[in-house]
Amino acid sequence: MFRLPTYDVVLWYWASPETTGYREKFIKAAEAFPSEATEYQGMQDMHWGTEKEAEAKAILERLKPFISDPNIVVLRLSSTRENFEPITCKDERPALKRTSTLGHA
């Protein structure tokens, strides 16, 4: 049975010719292979799952130097633990646009 890791470091970046080689660069920097990596709608999504908080925080710290790169969209550490406050280093996902017809005839 599949079980989510207790801690998950998530990194999203735009997949483009400019970012060729990013995957390998992030694996080297994290000093760990991602537990999951997918590409969807032009975005590369990488996850480093672990059961140890200290290990997750170390991976996050090793990836933080890259957050100034405009191709990086998300760098975040979350947990399935209820008392864990997620750590977001960067989150530039486009906001969901809400449309409302209230007040319009």
C-alpha positions as CSV (number, residue, x, y, z in Angstrom):
1,M,0.0,0.0,0.0
2,F,1.3,3.5,-0.9
3,R,2.0,5.7,2.0
4,L,2.9,9.4,1.8
5,P,6.3,10.3,3.4
6,T,6.1,12.2,6.6
7,Y,8.1,15.1,5.2
8,D,8.1,16.3,1.6
9,V,10.4,18.9,0.0
10,V,8.7,20.1,-3.2
11,L,10.5,22.0,-6.0
12,W,8.7,23.2,-9.2
13,Y,10.4,24.8,-12.1
14,W,9.5,25.7,-15.7
15,A,10.6,23.0,-18.1
16,S,12.1,24.7,-21.1
17,P,15.3,24.6,-23.3
18,E,16.8,27.1,-20.8
19,T,16.3,24.7,-17.9
20,T,17.8,21.7,-19.5
21,G,20.1,20.2,-16.9
22,Y,18.2,21.6,-13.9
23,R,17.0,18.2,-12.7
24,E,20.6,16.9,-12.4
25,K,21.7,20.2,-10.8
26,F,19.0,19.9,-8.1
27,I,19.7,16.2,-7.5
28,K,23.4,17.0,-7.0
29,A,22.6,20.0,-4.7
30,A,20.1,18.1,-2.7
31,E,22.5,15.2,-2.3
32,A,19.6,12.9,-2.8
33,F,17.5,11.5,-5.6
34,P,13.9,12.7,-5.6
35,S,11.2,10.2,-4.6
36,E,9.0,11.5,-7.3
37,A,9.5,13.7,-10.4
38,T,6.9,14.5,-13.1
39,E,6.4,17.0,-15.8
40,Y,3.0,18.5,-16.4
41,Q,1.9,21.4,-18.6
42,G,5.4,22.7,-18.9
43,M,6.3,22.4,-15.2
44,Q,8.8,20.0,-13.7
45,D,7.6,18.8,-10.3
46,M,10.2,17.2,-8.0
47,H,9.6,15.7,-4.5
48,W,12.1,14.5,-1.9
49,G,10.2,12.5,0.6
50,T,11.7,11.4,3.9
51,E,10.6,10.2,7.4
52,K,13.2,12.4,9.1
53,E,12.5,16.1,9.7
54,A,16.3,16.9,10.0
55,E,16.9,15.3,6.6
56,A,14.1,17.2,5.0
57,K,15.3,20.5,6.4
58,A,18.8,19.8,5.2
59,I,17.6,19.1,1.6
60,L,15.5,22.3,1.8
61,E,18.6,24.3,2.9
62,R,20.7,22.8,0.1
63,L,18.1,23.9,-2.5
64,K,17.5,27.4,-1.1
65,P,20.4,29.1,-3.0
66,F,18.4,28.5,-6.2
67,I,15.2,30.5,-5.2
68,S,16.4,33.6,-6.9
69,D,16.2,31.8,-10.3
70,P,13.1,33.1,-12.1
71,N,12.5,29.6,-13.5
72,I,11.9,28.2,-10.0
73,V,8.3,28.5,-9.0
74,V,7.9,26.6,-5.7
75,L,10.3,25.5,-3.0
76,R,8.5,24.2,0.1
77,L,8.7,21.7,2.9
78,S,5.5,20.2,4.1
79,S,4.5,17.4,6.4
80,T,1.7,15.0,7.1
81,R,2.2,15.8,10.8
82,E,-0.6,17.9,12.1
83,N,1.5,20.1,14.3
84,F,4.1,20.9,11.5
85,E,4.0,24.4,10.1
86,P,5.0,24.2,6.4
87,I,8.1,26.1,5.4
88,T,7.8,28.0,2.1
89,C,10.9,29.5,0.6
90,K,9.3,30.5,-2.6
91,D,5.8,30.2,-4.1
92,E,5.1,32.1,-7.3
93,R,2.3,30.0,-8.6
94,P,-0.2,32.1,-10.5
95,A,-3.2,33.0,-8.3
96,L,-6.4,31.3,-9.1
97,K,-8.6,33.8,-10.8
98,R,-12.1,34.0,-9.5
99,T,-15.0,35.0,-11.7
100,S,-18.2,36.2,-10.2
101,T,-21.5,37.0,-11.9
102,L,-22.9,38.6,-8.7
103,G,-24.3,42.0,-9.4
104,H,-24.3,41.5,-13.1
105,A,-27.6,41.2,-15.1
